[in-house]
Amino acid sequence: MEDVLDVENLAVLCQRKYTFMKDVKDLTDEISDVLSGNDGYTAELLLEERMDKLRKVQDTTERIQLLGEAGPKAAYAAHRLIYSEPENIEPENPDEKLVKEIRIKTRSLIKELQDQDRRLNMQLARDQSFYKE
């Protein structure tokens, strides 16, 4: 195995992760709509589907992390592209630029999803909510 980070594959995996996160967001939107109509059965099915997408996000995240384990040079490049703040990445080629753009979009989507999850949890759990102040 060569000690080089496969940036093209990294971009593909980052895009895949973003797509799965987008699916999670869409399912969360559906769950919110279904719960407002008190349809617990459909909500349960959607929650299972959402959990499946979250597992795919986790699997993809692990595959991204493995890319940096090819050797010291790959680890250095992985740290720069995967673990640093996306705004701080100075792309050296078009694939790195794509990774940076996807990571920025993904982080924004995750923030939206966290806010939505917080509201949904408070709506469902009320006094028992994890987010109760």
N, C-alpha and C positions, 0 to 999 in steps of 0.2 A: 504494500500500500504506500502510495506516495504521500509525502508530508506537505500536502497543499490542500487548502480549503476549496472544496468544489462550490464556488460562489453561484454558478448557474443552478445547481441542484438546490442550494440554499434559497435562492429566489423562488424556485418552484415550490419548495416546502413552505416558505413564508406565505406565499399566495394561497396554498392549500389551507394553511392554518386560518388565514383571514376568511376564506370562503366558509369554513366550518363555523367560525365565530359569527359570521353573518347569518348562517342557518340557525345558530343558537338564538341570536337576536330576533329573527323572524318568528321562531317558535315561542319565545318569551312574549312577543307581541300577541300571538294567538292565544297563549295561556291567559294573558290579562283580559282579552276580550271574552273568552269562554267563562272565566271566573265571574265576570260581571253579570253573566246570565245564569249563574249558579249551576253550571253543567259540570259536576265533579268528575263524571266518568270520562268525558272528552278531555278534561284537564289532566287527568291521570295518564291517559294515553299520550298526550302531548309532552308531559313531563318525562315519560319513558323515552320518547323520541329525542327530547332535549338532552337527556343523560347520555344517550348513544352518541350524539354529536359532540358532547363534552369529552367523552372518551376518545373520540377521533382527534380532537384538539390536543389532548394529552399525548396521544401516540405520536402525532406530528411534532409536537414540542420535543419529545424525547429523540425523535429522528434528527431534528435540527441540532440538538445538543451533541449527538454522536458524530456529526460532521467535524466538529472541532477536536476529535480525539485521534486524528490521523498522525499527529506528531506535534512537536513544539511550534513549528511555523503555522500549522493549521490552527492550533490552540490560540496563538496570538491573533490571527486573523478572525477567528470565531469570536474571541473576546471583543474585538473592535466592532464587529458587525452584529453580533447577537446580543451581547450583554451590556454594551454601553447605551447611553441614551441616544435614540435615533437622530435627534437634532445635532448631536456631536459627531456623527459619522461624516468623514470627508471621503466621499466615493472616489475610487481610483479608476473605475471603469463602469460601463453601463449596467452590468449586473449588480454591482454594489449600490449604484444609484437606485435601482429597482428595489433592492432589499430595504434600503433606507425609506423609500416612499411607502412600501407595504407595511413596514414596522410602524410608521407614523399613523397610517390608517387603522392598523390593528389596535394600537394603543388607544386611539380615540374611540373606537368601537367598544373596547373593553370598558372604558370609563362610562360610556352610555349604558352598557349592560349592567354594570355595577349599580348605577343610580336606579335603573329600572328594577333590578332585583331588590334593592332596598325598599322601594315604594311598594312592590308586590308583597314582600314579606310583612311590611307594616300593615298593609291592607288585610292580609289573611290572618296574621297572628295577633293583631291588635295589642293587647296588654302583654302577651307572651312573646312579642317580637324581639328578635335578637338585636334590632336597631333601636329599641325603645330607649328614649332619653331619660 
